[in-house]
Amino acid sequence: MSKSYAIIDFDDTLVDTFSFKEDLVSAVKKNDLYKGLIKDVFNKAPHYLNANKFVFSYTSFFKMIRAGNQYKNERLDNLEKDFNQLLKSFDRYTFPGSIDFLKKLIQEVKAEIIIFSYGESAFQKAKIKHSRLIEKVIQDDSNKIQVVISPIDKEKNILKLVQGKASKTGFFINDKIKENQAIKKVIDKKGLDLKVITKIPYFKEEAQKIKGIYQFRDFLEILLFIKDQLNLTIK
């Protein structure tokens, strides 16, 4: 039975969603559409939560663009084809080392793996499916990797996961420092133990240093840290 677990953020931690979004913007420009179109639709979409938070739904995205009748259907058809092609080839956005990292957590650390994805359910499921991460890591028993998708209340859902595993040593790995601060605050308030780790985004030289939150540049550093915390032999 596993004595440890790792909750790992999906977007921009295991996969390069930042580049995926840039490619979507490029597709908008390629099809001769207004480059601010994505932002405009984000601000009006029904999945919009508040001034600083939204979750992207590609179904709502195209419905709202078509409803506006701003562009010829041919352009929008081409954009939707390009978008679906980007989505279906999402495995190209997997960060180097992600697959090996997950394999070693399972094989060497014997950790329980939870991939945590924040966003609209259908879109997040599609990205995870087309990333092929799980099938590349686990070929015989996909139940060894649990997937949790949360459209809202990320901190509360992380808390529920941690509360259900109080007897195990837990690690949370994410690229967003502000989210990590909020999650640590919630966890500490409940008196629970969770090692919160920031995987510094590749486009930042250094993340803001916050007391009690560990930060590392790559998966190897994170793996070594986890092994050290669990007193495992370093391979």
TAQUI-V292629 format. One line per field, one symbol per residue. ss: DSSP state (H for helix, E for strand, - for the rest). psi: psi as a letter, one per 40 degrees, with the letter a starting at -180 (. if undefined). burial: # if it has 24 or more other ideal C-beta (glycine too) atoms within 12 Angstrom, else .. Layout:
ss->???
psi->???
burial->???
This chain:
ss->---EEEEEE-E---E-HHHHHHHHHHHHHH------HHHHHHHH---E-----E---HHHHHHHHHHH----HHHHHHHHHHHHHHHH-HHHHE---HHHHHHHHHH----EEEEEEE--HHHHHHHHHHH-HHHHH----HHHEEEEEE---HHHHHHHHHH-----EEEEEE--HHHHHHHHHHHHH-----EEEEE-------------EEEE--HHHHHHHHHHH------
psi->hheiihhhicheddigddddddddddddddefiheeddddddeeieehdadehihhhddddddddddefdiiddddddddddddddddfeeeehiheddddddddddddfihhhhhhhahdddddddddededddddhedgeeehihhhhdifddddddddddefdeihihhhiehdddddddddddddefihhhhhhhhidehdiihhhhehihididddddddddddefihh.
burial->...##############..##.###.##..#.#...##..##..#.#......######.##.##.........##..##.##..##..##.###.###.######..#.##########..######.#####..#......########..##.###.##..#..##########.######.##....#.########.....#.....####.##..######.##.....
